């Protein structure tokens, strides 16, 4: 049983997630351990177990928070504009993801492992945020593209969300990867998150 008020428990959970986020700026998922997280918080590893049972649960909480942040951006698109062209929609969504590099990086990971090693109640909490993203994303063409059929909107969603898993690997390229591509004589045009997202959205919206 975790001791403390709900507010205190949430504050401590948030501190642990913040520590994970800080480490994730310079380390990979595999490199980050509960010990590493404990080193940048006031909690020992046994204390962290009171709030999260696995490292994957901490990452899942960070993942949920990233979806919540993106959801605010999507809600702003819906709230701030009365009308948008398809080009404007592509621009606004692409710009929203340009700010969400951490979400895209998390999407590029092995989410099956993360979800498999998290308790059902935490997975459900995460899915609520993910589900909110799906609903908000659907509301954008529903509001701004009345000519799009329900089937087109559904196809739009189920083609775009899997596409998001590949955005980070195609846009966050290291010098080592660039050198390897050059030595392999691969003529590849590198794009930003905005560029690759905008181009794909225009194709989906224009079908």
Secondary structure, DSSP 8 states (H G I E B T S, - for coil): ---S-HHHHHHHHHHHHHHHHHHHTTS-TTT--HHHHHHTSS--HHHHTTT-SSHHHHHHHHHHHHHHHHHHHHHHHHHH-S---HHHHHHHHHHHHHT-HHHHHHHTS-HHHHHHTS-HHHHHHHHHHHHHHHHHHHHHHHHH-TTS-HHHHHHHHHHHHHHHTTHHHHHS--HHHHHHHHHTT-------HHHHHHHHHHHHHH-
